């Protein structure tokens, strides 16, 4: 009789353990799998994740089979999954534009830059500097460079240093070589040699543009 009672108790204990395991296992599985779901959730929007990140870039870009541009940048982020695919250069960009015989036509640089692939449109922001073959220097806070229309334009303040004078104004349009340009509203023309211009006089104030504000 005692042996039967011991057997019954053993059976009851085993049954209870199975019940506890049956209830606890899904809870433990849920607790363990929770963080994995959160990590995956953070990448739900593929448009916010760069498809490619490259450091210390030096590349040549062709136009109609002819090398036209040399790009140097500390960091290059490509967002190919965005609704409007774009390249982002958060740490600055230096572009050298060539003519048909590989001679430099213009130098362009800025603290940050974006290239909208489908529109073939560049936007450079903060401390933008352009130099042309006529020894002219253009300083502004923002420019747009439309490769389809082959023109450069801006609505911002522009400071131009030529070998003979300094010109300032607001807004301009130009060809890609920056040799034929028009200032929309001139604010001053100063007949002065470039060497006599104080180094800090041409600095253009600007503010950083947050990533979420990037729009074509």
PyMOL commands that set and color helices and strands:
alter all, ss='L'
color gray80, all
select helices_A, chain A and resi 2-41+46-48+194-196+211-213
alter helices_A, ss='H'
color red, helices_A
select strands_A, chain A and resi 52-63+66-79+86-89+93-98+104-110+112-116+121-132+137-146+151-161+166-175+181-190
alter strands_A, ss='S'
color yellow, strands_A
deselect
rebuild
show_as cartoon
